[in-house]
Amino acid sequence: ELMSGVTTIRTVGGIANYDSKLRDEILKRKVIGPRIVASNEGISVPHGHMAGSVAIAAHNNEEALALVDKAKSQNVDLIKLMITGGVLEKGVPGELKMPPEMVKAVCDRAHQLGYKVAAHVESSEGVKVALENGVDSIEHGAKLDQEMINLFKEKKAFLCTTFSPALPF
């Protein structure tokens, strides 16, 4: 990325603690690379988006909160949630997978610890659940309606849109 002119990347889901380790090696000038804002592994639910690859499945709020604490111990820069299904797995891509009360619990803990929360979301329902329960940025998104626009403004959240995540496939 750096050699292509990209100076900063934000990783939102990764393998173990690789991204924060690489970030630290870059900061120590052991390797050359762009600035990295790292989340490491995301938090998902059983049969949720990317569970078992770049996210860990939490079966309940306690497990989800333990994953926030694990991320803190890895010195991440932000927390990543996988709230809806995605285009890379079976099922409905935008189907709500993570219960709203889990989203809220994770966001509350993350904010108490000083972290922002990014969320994988691919439906209007998912965007609303995410924003209503404390998510700071929506990754991918859905067709905006006035209610969502109002929530983005009220919550001071932002949208990191993806025009077509399935296009390369």
ABEGO torsion letter per residue (X at the ends): XAAAGBABBBBBEBBEAAAAAAAAAAAAGABBBBBBBBAEBBBBBBGBBGBGBABBBBABAAAAAAAAAAAAAAGBABBBBBABBBAABBEBAABBABBAAAAAAAAAAAAAAGBBBBBBBABAAAAAAAAAAGBABBBGEBBBBAAAAAAAAAAGBBBBBBABAAAAX
